[in-house]
């Protein structure tokens, strides 16, 4: 295979006296050079292909290593062992490889997410892309992603202070990007980079609220200049709880003028197919009371606030709920996601089967712990409705002396 290395050609100094770093290509007794975008002040600052005694040595060497890895992968695709160095150079310089850039593909992927109504996910993916570029540079290709590369990125994220949960999220984003690129035929891997990679364990956020706190939230009356915004945020939270923890983005785009709420959860829409995409539940009376305050002629919620995009509205709701939690003296930070977590927690305390809870909240059942038995279960809306009704009734009951209710399956052991 052709030999690639970085060199300085002293006779080809720049006008200012600096020297451009070149990629030297040798094969079949021929040699050719490709100019890189990096330069050094004098030839001695490049030793054995590594920049030394230069103020940007670390950053330049990182980019050079990544670039060299990309070129080596491309050279492997050349089938002719007698190809001249000039032919190899021409092959490496072909513009078609620009489409293999991770940055370009990721930006297209993010735009597709926005078009699909997944604005929040798109924004989070943008943050992950930002840190990928910080680590690997703008010109890293998809084909350069390997197990070694993603481990280097993990170290980079840990070093910048990201928690295991955040690192898990960033890695999940990168994995989704690479899977999409493979599926679209943009890149091929002999071994998929994440095959032997172990994701960092997420820290499970304990953000569910107690029954007493839920009652306090439901009955709270707000005053002052912020009364309206706090009431809107509280109503959205309670509506999510009454609708099995529906996400804010799904709630704001749902049709709510009928007796049945049917929607496709945007967060997992790409992971399901056919009828499995849909979640269908009956709208409970408590939810209908709230809906009647805000429903518009199109059957959707109209909260009385107009923001230019969903992210601004989500931020408005988030900040309002944070403030409510502080004012009501909640033990944990109140977030919109707390409604979903609380719904599931109450369901678990009541002993409701997990597969029914998963259906009700729109979770991808078949993925959860890879439990194949659930492939054979047909979850009916009536089961989810019974679970939702039971959980709502439980939330309305005063606290008992027992810490936790006894589920039906355990009563005979009491």
C-alpha positions as CSV (number, residue, x, y, z in Angstrom):
1,X,0.0,0.0,0.0
2,X,1.1,3.6,-0.6
3,X,3.1,5.3,2.1
4,X,1.8,8.6,3.5
5,X,3.7,11.0,5.7
6,X,4.0,14.7,6.5
7,X,7.1,16.5,5.4
8,X,8.5,20.0,4.8
9,X,10.1,20.7,1.4
10,X,12.7,23.4,2.3
11,X,13.1,24.6,-1.3
12,X,9.4,25.6,-1.4
13,X,9.2,28.2,1.3
14,X,6.4,30.7,1.4
15,X,7.0,34.4,0.7
16,X,7.0,35.2,4.4
17,X,9.6,32.5,5.1
18,X,7.2,30.0,6.6
19,X,6.9,26.4,5.3
20,X,3.8,24.6,4.3
21,X,3.3,21.1,5.7
22,X,2.8,18.7,2.8
23,X,1.5,15.1,2.6
24,X,4.1,13.0,0.9
25,X,2.7,10.1,-1.1
26,X,5.0,7.4,-2.3
27,X,4.1,4.3,-4.3
28,X,5.5,2.2,-7.2
29,X,8.8,4.2,-7.0
30,X,7.0,7.5,-7.5
31,X,6.4,10.5,-5.2
32,X,3.9,13.3,-5.1
33,X,3.0,16.0,-2.6
34,X,-0.3,17.4,-1.4
35,X,-0.3,20.8,0.4
36,X,-2.1,21.0,3.7
37,X,-3.6,24.1,5.3
38,X,-1.0,24.1,8.1
39,X,2.4,25.7,8.1
40,X,5.4,26.1,10.5
41,X,7.8,29.0,10.9
42,X,10.9,26.9,10.1
43,X,11.6,23.4,8.8
44,X,12.9,22.2,12.2
45,X,9.4,22.6,13.7
46,X,8.3,19.4,11.9
47,X,10.1,16.3,13.1
48,X,9.1,12.8,12.0
49,X,5.7,14.1,10.8
50,X,5.0,15.9,14.2
51,X,4.9,19.6,14.8
52,X,7.2,20.7,17.7
53,X,8.1,23.9,19.4
54,X,5.2,25.7,17.8
55,X,2.5,27.6,19.8
56,X,-0.3,25.6,18.1
57,X,1.5,22.3,18.0
58,X,-1.1,20.3,19.9
59,X,-4.0,21.5,17.9
60,X,-2.2,21.1,14.5
61,X,-1.0,17.6,15.4
62,X,-4.5,16.6,16.3
63,X,-5.9,17.8,13.0
64,X,-3.0,16.2,11.1
65,X,-3.5,12.8,12.7
66,X,-7.2,12.9,11.9
67,X,-6.5,14.0,8.3
68,X,-3.9,11.3,7.9
69,X,-6.3,8.6,9.1
70,X,-8.9,9.8,6.5
71,X,-6.4,9.6,3.7
72,X,-5.2,6.1,4.8
73,X,-8.8,4.9,4.7
74,X,-9.2,6.3,1.2
75,X,-6.0,4.8,-0.1
76,X,-7.2,1.3,1.0
77,X,-10.0,1.7,-1.6
78,X,-7.5,1.9,-4.4
79,X,-7.3,-1.6,-6.0
80,X,-4.3,-1.0,-8.3
81,X,-1.1,-1.7,-6.3
82,X,0.9,-0.1,-9.1
83,X,-0.9,3.2,-9.1
84,X,1.5,6.1,-9.3
85,X,1.7,8.7,-6.5
86,X,0.2,11.3,-8.8
87,X,-2.8,9.0,-9.5
88,X,-3.3,8.5,-5.8
89,X,-3.0,12.2,-5.2
90,X,-5.7,12.9,-7.8
91,X,-7.9,10.2,-6.2
92,X,-7.6,11.8,-2.8
93,X,-8.3,15.3,-4.1
94,X,-11.6,14.3,-5.7
95,X,-14.3,16.7,-4.5
96,X,-16.8,13.8,-4.0
97,X,-15.2,13.1,-0.7
98,X,-16.6,16.4,0.7
99,X,-19.9,14.7,1.0
100,X,-18.3,12.3,3.5
101,X,-17.6,15.2,6.0
102,X,-19.3,14.5,9.3
103,X,-20.1,18.2,9.7
104,X,-21.9,18.4,6.3
105,X,-23.9,15.3,6.9
106,X,-24.8,16.2,10.5
107,X,-26.1,19.6,9.4
108,X,-28.4,18.0,6.9
109,X,-29.6,15.5,9.5
110,X,-30.3,18.3,11.9
111,X,-32.3,20.2,9.3
112,X,-34.4,17.0,8.7
113,X,-35.1,16.8,12.4
114,X,-36.4,20.3,12.4
115,X,-38.6,19.6,9.4
116,X,-40.0,16.6,11.2
117,X,-41.0,18.8,14.1
118,X,-38.2,17.5,16.4
119,X,-36.8,21.0,17.2
120,X,-35.6,20.1,20.7
121,X,-33.8,17.0,19.6
122,X,-32.3,19.0,16.7
123,X,-31.0,21.6,19.1
124,X,-29.4,19.0,21.3
125,X,-27.9,17.3,18.3
126,X,-26.4,20.7,17.3
127,X,-24.6,20.9,20.7
128,X,-23.1,17.5,20.1
129,X,-21.9,18.5,16.6
130,X,-20.3,21.6,18.2
131,X,-18.3,19.4,20.5
132,X,-17.4,16.9,17.7
133,X,-16.0,19.8,15.7
134,X,-14.1,21.1,18.8
135,X,-12.4,17.8,19.1
136,X,-11.9,16.7,15.5
137,X,-12.1,19.8,13.5
138,X,-14.5,20.8,10.7
139,X,-13.0,18.5,8.1
140,X,-13.2,15.2,9.8
141,X,-14.9,12.6,7.7
142,X,-17.5,10.0,8.6
143,X,-15.1,7.3,7.5
144,X,-12.6,8.5,10.1
145,X,-15.0,7.6,12.9
146,X,-13.7,4.5,14.6
147,X,-13.8,2.9,18.0
148,X,-10.5,4.7,18.8
149,X,-12.0,8.0,17.6
150,X,-15.1,7.8,19.7
151,X,-13.1,6.8,22.8
152,X,-11.0,9.9,22.2
153,X,-14.1,12.0,22.0
154,X,-15.4,10.4,25.3
155,X,-12.2,11.4,27.0
156,X,-12.6,14.9,25.6
157,X,-16.1,15.2,26.9
158,X,-15.1,13.9,30.4
159,X,-12.2,16.3,30.5
160,X,-14.5,19.3,29.8
161,X,-16.5,18.2,32.8
162,X,-19.5,16.4,31.3
163,X,-21.3,14.0,33.5
164,X,-21.8,10.3,32.5
165,X,-25.4,11.1,31.6
166,X,-24.3,14.0,29.3
167,X,-21.6,11.8,27.7
168,X,-24.2,9.1,27.2
169,X,-26.4,11.6,25.4
170,X,-23.6,12.9,23.2
171,X,-22.6,9.4,22.2
172,X,-26.2,8.5,21.5
173,X,-26.3,11.5,19.1
174,X,-23.1,10.4,17.3
175,X,-24.3,6.8,17.0
176,X,-27.6,8.0,15.5
177,X,-25.6,10.1,13.0
178,X,-23.4,7.2,11.9
179,X,-26.4,4.9,11.7
180,X,-28.2,7.4,9.4
181,X,-25.1,7.8,7.3
182,X,-24.8,4.1,6.8
183,X,-28.5,3.7,6.0
184,X,-28.2,6.4,3.4
185,X,-25.2,4.8,1.8
186,X,-23.0,7.8,2.6
187,X,-20.4,5.7,4.4
188,X,-19.5,2.1,4.9
189,X,-17.8,0.5,7.9
190,X,-16.2,-2.9,8.0
191,X,-16.9,-2.8,11.7
192,X,-19.4,-0.3,12.9
193,X,-17.6,2.1,15.3
194,X,-20.0,1.5,18.2
195,X,-20.1,-2.3,18.0
196,X,-17.6,-2.8,20.8
197,X,-18.2,0.4,22.6
198,X,-19.8,0.5,26.0
199,X,-22.0,3.5,26.6
200,X,-21.4,5.4,29.9
201,X,-24.2,4.6,32.4
202,X,-26.7,7.4,32.8
203,X,-27.4,8.9,36.2
204,X,-31.1,8.3,36.7
205,X,-32.7,11.7,37.5
206,X,-34.9,11.4,40.6
207,X,-37.3,14.3,39.6
208,X,-40.7,12.7,40.3
209,X,-42.7,14.6,42.9
210,X,-44.7,13.2,45.8
211,X,-48.5,12.9,46.0
212,X,-48.6,15.7,48.5
213,X,-46.6,18.0,46.2
214,X,-48.8,17.1,43.3
215,X,-51.9,18.1,45.3
216,X,-50.2,21.3,46.3
217,X,-49.3,22.0,42.7
218,X,-52.8,21.2,41.4
219,X,-54.5,23.5,44.0
220,X,-52.1,26.4,43.9
221,X,-53.4,29.8,43.1
222,X,-50.9,32.4,41.8
223,X,-51.0,36.1,42.1
224,X,-49.1,39.1,40.9
225,X,-47.7,40.0,37.5
226,X,-46.6,36.4,36.8
227,X,-49.9,34.7,37.8
228,X,-50.9,34.0,34.2
229,X,-47.6,32.5,33.0
230,X,-47.4,30.3,36.2
231,X,-51.0,29.2,35.8
232,X,-50.3,28.2,32.1
233,X,-47.2,26.3,33.1
234,X,-49.0,24.5,35.9
235,X,-52.0,23.6,33.7
236,X,-49.7,22.1,31.0
237,X,-47.9,20.1,33.7
238,X,-51.1,18.7,35.1
239,X,-52.5,18.1,31.6
240,X,-49.3,16.0,30.8
241,X,-49.8,14.0,34.0
242,X,-53.5,13.3,33.2
243,X,-52.5,12.2,29.6
244,X,-49.9,9.7,30.8
245,X,-46.9,12.0,30.9
246,X,-47.1,13.2,27.2
247,X,-44.1,15.3,26.2
248,X,-44.7,19.0,25.7
249,X,-43.9,19.0,22.0
250,X,-46.4,16.2,21.4
251,X,-49.0,17.9,23.6
252,X,-48.8,21.2,21.7
253,X,-49.3,19.5,18.3
254,X,-52.1,17.1,19.5
255,X,-55.7,17.2,18.3
256,X,-57.7,17.4,21.5
257,X,-61.3,18.1,20.3
258,X,-62.4,14.5,20.5
259,X,-62.7,11.9,23.2
260,X,-59.6,10.0,22.1
261,X,-56.0,11.4,22.0
262,X,-54.0,9.7,19.3
263,X,-50.5,10.8,18.5
264,X,-47.1,9.6,17.4
265,X,-44.4,10.4,20.0
266,X,-41.8,12.5,18.1
267,X,-38.9,11.4,20.2
268,X,-39.2,7.7,19.2
269,X,-41.0,8.1,15.9
270,X,-38.0,6.9,13.9
271,X,-37.7,3.8,16.1
272,X,-41.1,2.4,15.4
273,X,-43.0,1.3,12.3
274,X,-46.6,1.0,11.2
275,X,-49.3,1.0,13.9
276,X,-46.7,0.7,16.6
277,X,-45.9,4.4,16.1
278,X,-49.3,5.5,17.5
279,X,-50.3,5.9,21.1
280,X,-54.1,6.1,21.7
281,X,-55.7,6.9,25.0
282,X,-59.0,8.2,26.2
283,X,-59.0,11.8,27.4
284,X,-59.9,11.8,31.1
285,X,-62.4,14.2,32.7
286,X,-59.6,16.0,34.6
287,X,-57.7,16.6,31.4
288,X,-60.9,17.8,29.6
289,X,-61.4,20.6,32.2
290,X,-57.9,22.0,31.4
291,X,-58.2,21.5,27.7
292,X,-61.5,23.5,27.6
293,X,-59.7,26.5,28.9
294,X,-57.2,26.7,26.0
295,X,-58.5,24.7,23.0
296,X,-58.8,26.7,19.7
297,X,-61.0,26.1,16.7
298,X,-58.5,23.7,15.2
299,X,-58.7,21.4,18.2
300,X,-55.2,22.4,19.4
301,X,-54.0,24.2,22.5
302,X,-53.6,27.9,22.4
303,X,-52.0,29.1,25.5
304,X,-52.2,32.9,24.8
305,X,-48.4,33.3,24.2
306,X,-46.8,33.6,20.8
307,X,-43.2,32.7,20.4
308,X,-41.3,32.6,17.1
309,X,-40.4,28.9,17.7
310,X,-41.1,26.0,20.0
311,X,-37.8,26.2,21.8
312,X,-38.7,29.7,23.2
313,X,-42.0,28.4,24.4
314,X,-40.4,25.3,26.0
315,X,-38.0,27.6,27.8
316,X,-40.9,29.7,29.0
317,X,-42.6,26.6,30.5
318,X,-39.4,25.3,32.0
319,X,-38.5,28.5,33.8
320,X,-42.0,28.9,35.0
321,X,-42.1,25.4,36.5
322,X,-38.7,25.9,38.1
323,X,-40.1,29.0,39.8
324,X,-43.3,27.3,40.9
325,X,-41.3,24.5,42.5
326,X,-39.2,27.0,44.4
327,X,-42.2,29.0,45.6
328,X,-44.1,25.9,46.7
329,X,-41.0,24.6,48.5
330,X,-40.7,21.3,46.5
331,X,-37.8,19.1,47.6
332,X,-36.6,18.5,44.0
333,X,-36.4,20.8,41.0
334,X,-39.8,20.9,39.2
335,X,-39.5,20.3,35.4
336,X,-42.0,19.3,32.8
337,X,-40.5,15.9,32.6
338,X,-41.4,15.5,36.3
339,X,-45.0,14.9,35.2
340,X,-44.0,11.8,33.1
341,X,-41.7,10.5,35.8
342,X,-44.4,11.0,38.5
343,X,-47.0,9.2,36.4
344,X,-44.8,6.2,36.0
345,X,-43.7,6.2,39.6
346,X,-47.3,6.2,40.8
347,X,-48.1,3.4,38.4
348,X,-45.2,1.4,39.7
349,X,-46.3,1.9,43.3
350,X,-49.8,0.6,42.3
351,X,-48.3,-2.5,40.7
352,X,-49.5,-1.7,37.2
353,X,-47.8,-4.0,34.7
354,X,-44.8,-2.4,33.1
355,X,-45.8,-3.1,29.6
356,X,-49.1,-1.2,30.1
357,X,-47.3,1.8,31.5
358,X,-44.9,1.7,28.6
359,X,-47.7,1.7,26.1
360,X,-49.5,4.5,27.9
361,X,-46.4,6.8,27.9
362,X,-45.4,5.9,24.3
363,X,-42.2,4.1,25.2
364,X,-40.7,1.7,22.7
365,X,-41.6,-1.5,24.4
366,X,-39.5,-3.9,22.3
367,X,-36.4,-1.9,23.0
368,X,-36.7,-1.8,26.8
369,X,-34.2,-4.3,28.1
370,X,-34.8,-6.3,25.0
371,X,-37.7,-8.3,26.5
372,X,-38.9,-10.4,23.5
373,X,-42.0,-11.7,25.4
374,X,-43.7,-8.4,24.7
375,X,-43.5,-9.0,21.0
376,X,-46.5,-11.3,21.5
377,X,-48.6,-8.9,23.5
378,X,-51.3,-6.8,21.9
379,X,-51.7,-3.8,24.2
380,X,-55.3,-2.5,24.1
381,X,-56.2,1.2,24.7
382,X,-58.7,0.0,27.3
383,X,-55.8,-1.3,29.4
384,X,-54.0,2.0,29.2
385,X,-57.2,3.8,30.0
386,X,-57.7,1.7,33.1
387,X,-54.1,2.4,34.2
388,X,-54.4,6.1,33.7
389,X,-57.7,6.3,35.6
390,X,-56.2,4.2,38.4
391,X,-53.2,6.5,38.7
392,X,-55.3,9.7,38.6
393,X,-57.6,8.4,41.3
394,X,-54.6,7.4,43.4
395,X,-53.2,11.0,43.0
396,X,-56.5,12.4,44.3
397,X,-56.7,10.2,47.4
398,X,-55.3,11.6,50.6
399,X,-52.0,10.0,51.8
400,X,-52.5,6.9,53.9
401,X,-50.4,5.8,56.8
402,X,-48.7,3.3,54.6
403,X,-45.7,4.4,52.6
404,X,-46.9,2.6,49.5
405,X,-50.2,1.0,48.4
406,X,-50.3,-2.8,48.2
407,X,-50.7,-3.9,44.6
408,X,-53.4,-6.3,43.7
409,X,-51.0,-9.2,43.0
410,X,-49.6,-8.9,46.6
411,X,-52.9,-8.6,48.5
412,X,-53.3,-12.3,49.1
413,X,-49.9,-12.3,50.8
414,X,-50.9,-9.6,53.2
